[in-house]
Amino acid sequence: MITGAHAIVYSRDADADRAFFRDVLGFPSVDAGGGWLIFALPPAELAATVAELQAKGVEFTAPVSDQGFGLLTSLKLPGGGELGLYEPRHPIPHA
């Protein structure tokens, strides 16, 4: 049984990105040791709005575009990377 997924975000400033996920996006986390934080994410989708994030000072690197399956944009991480954000327009599985 698959009980989760693992993603690694490559960063030039891992401390800043960890603080961003924790403090700006509000993801709770546990410390796995050695500076590695494991973040709890909402089920299957990143549930935040562009307006809420812009109010927190988040910079978006792409305008919102309709891709058919959903609305898509990207936000800039403090460490220099980007994180895609989308609002699905397709059916989604429920837990």
C-alpha positions in Angstrom: 0.0 0.0 0.0 1.3 3.5 -0.9 0.8 5.8 2.1 2.5 8.9 0.9 4.7 10.6 -1.6 8.2 12.1 -1.3 9.4 15.2 -3.0 12.7 17.0 -2.7 13.0 20.7 -3.3 16.5 21.7 -4.4 17.5 25.0 -3.0 20.3 27.5 -2.7 18.9 28.5 0.7 17.3 25.5 2.3 16.7 27.3 5.7 14.8 30.1 3.9 12.7 27.6 2.0 11.9 25.6 5.1 10.8 28.8 6.9 8.7 29.7 3.9 6.9 26.3 3.9 6.4 26.5 7.6 5.7 30.2 8.2 4.1 31.5 5.0 2.4 28.4 3.6 1.6 27.2 7.1 2.5 23.5 6.6 3.0 21.7 9.9 6.2 19.7 10.1 8.2 17.2 12.1 12.0 17.3 12.4 13.6 14.3 10.9 17.1 15.3 12.1 20.0 17.0 10.3 17.9 19.9 9.2 15.4 17.8 7.3 11.8 18.7 8.0 8.9 16.5 6.9 5.9 18.7 6.0 2.3 17.6 6.3 0.5 18.6 3.1 -3.2 18.9 2.4 -4.6 15.7 0.7 -3.5 15.7 -2.9 -3.8 19.4 -3.6 -2.0 22.5 -2.4 -4.9 24.5 -0.9 -4.0 28.2 -1.0 -5.1 31.1 -3.1 -3.0 33.5 -5.1 -4.5 36.5 -3.3 -3.8 35.1 0.2 -0.2 34.3 -0.7 0.4 37.7 -2.4 -0.9 39.3 0.8 1.9 37.5 2.6 4.5 38.9 0.2 4.8 35.8 -2.1 6.0 36.6 -5.6 4.5 34.7 -8.5 6.7 34.0 -11.5 3.9 33.3 -14.0 0.4 34.6 -14.6 -2.5 32.3 -13.9 -3.3 30.3 -17.1 -6.1 27.9 -17.9 -4.5 24.5 -18.9 -7.8 22.7 -19.3 -7.2 20.4 -16.3 -7.0 23.4 -14.1 -5.6 26.9 -13.5 -1.8 27.0 -13.2 0.8 29.4 -11.9 4.2 29.3 -10.2 5.5 31.0 -7.1 9.1 31.9 -6.2 10.8 30.2 -3.3 13.2 32.2 -1.2 16.0 29.8 -2.1 15.7 30.6 -5.8 13.5 27.7 -6.9 9.9 27.7 -8.1 6.8 25.8 -6.9 3.9 25.1 -9.2 0.4 25.9 -7.9 -2.8 24.8 -9.5 -6.5 24.7 -8.9 -8.0 21.6 -10.4 -10.9 21.7 -12.8 -11.0 17.9 -13.0 -12.6 15.4 -10.6 -10.4 14.8 -7.6 -10.3 11.7 -5.4 -11.4 12.1 -1.8 -9.8 10.4 1.2 
